[in-house]
């Protein structure tokens, strides 16, 4: 064999070995979870009781689709939200359930509350179905073995991190601890929906008499200090994110602030900004909670930049139900002005929430961002809702729910690119078969420009001039012509009312909804007789 032939043979052998090694490596990687290098990090930043108007970022638009400021936008100070909105997209018709636990479980499961049956906020200590509510509603919430977003992401190689408020199930149930629901880490989450206190000096409720049963766990290091709860949770979140990035593992951070839920304890870092506002003490405290939450958002964005992961980190920011700002009654135009209603109500102010999606540092050449390109400073007005987060994030990372698992949410991919989605139906179902609460025993169906409200029982507030006696009754609004719900068209548009009530009834039946009960124990369902 000539020297040239030997050299050629040697080159061929090296090439074969190199090819086989490459094949082995690729097979090895294919059998292992995705690394941080090829999967985007995700932070869902959820704010408690924050409605669409509780921010300096204008979400409502004028007749030309341009953002329109209202007085409340000039009252609140949210520079980090402004920063996020400037580099991403605002969805301004995003609906949530009008109370917290149903929304939180819908984010976890991708299912409407009418389907998953956790249709009320979950009282940690006793079943709060209400006197005529369905006794077998899912008071116990989520449990081990339930399909959840963090569980599916963990199966895909993600480290799943829960920080803050949970409220997925009552005390002494599986749902009390997020670690049972797909999260690898739980900081601060338990059954309660409100903190015992926001003050470190008060140990976040521990040892505070009546408020002790709502104490926030896992924050002993900050007890007796001046560290506000929002700040303590942020510091803990930053610690666990730094550890996770060091391990080169992609993360799903569900950062769920207790703010801005009552008790309305003023965050002293921001109190001076509102002392001359002319608003009540509680309204000023609420605004400090909003600004403290906003600082937390900015701190997380800064950390992602410092860790050099900002380009690979998707932020989804939203509220869990309408505003609970202490500015007025839940059935009038006040705390969500110009929208009517607030948390717990069937009006837009009770169900519309802020929603911003953005990459922590936009770069159109980034591989993850090519999968989901998000335009800067954009506003999208098509109807969406909280169940859409589940299929959107699963698709982004290449994960899937089981084939036989019903998902009510629709992917947001097209909307998040700023494009219209002509195939997407402008629909939302809200079902609350409980009482007594702010609004009792009601269902809402939006379809296109129209919105119908079914009141199953007559014992409801009569604000706004609609009062009908003798049982179930309805409200009907054309949101295109009357976005602030001032004119009830139920009597003026009988054919449209029947069409909308029939559609509502079909939606509820299709999802296996539970209903409030009459005195004989029979379900009260929407129907025109």
ABEGO torsion letter per residue (X at the ends): XBAAAAAAAAAAAAAAAAAAAAAAAAAAAAABBBBAAABBBBBBBBBBGBBAAABABBABBBAAGBBBBBAAAAABBBAAAAAAAAABBBBABBBBBABAAAAAAAAAAGBBAAAAGBABBBBAABBAAEAABBAABBAAEBBBGBBBAAAAAAAAGBBBBBBEBBGABBBGBAAABAAAAGBABBBGBBABABBABABAAAGGGBGAEAAAAABBBGAAAABGBABBAAAAAAAAAAAAAAAAAAAGBBBBBBBBBAOABOBBBBBAAAAAAAAAAGBBAAAAAAAAAAAAAAAAAAAAAAAAAAAGAAAABBBBBBBABBBABBAEBAABBBAAOABBEBBGBABAAAABBBBBBBBABBBAABAAAAABBBBBGBBBABBBBAAAAAAAAAAAAGBBBBAABBBABBBAAAAAAGBBBAABBBBBBBBBABOBBABBGBBBBBBEABBBBBBABABBBABGGBBBBGEBBBBBBBAAABAAGABBAAAABAAAAAAAAAAAAAAAAAAGBBBBBBAAGBBBBBBBX
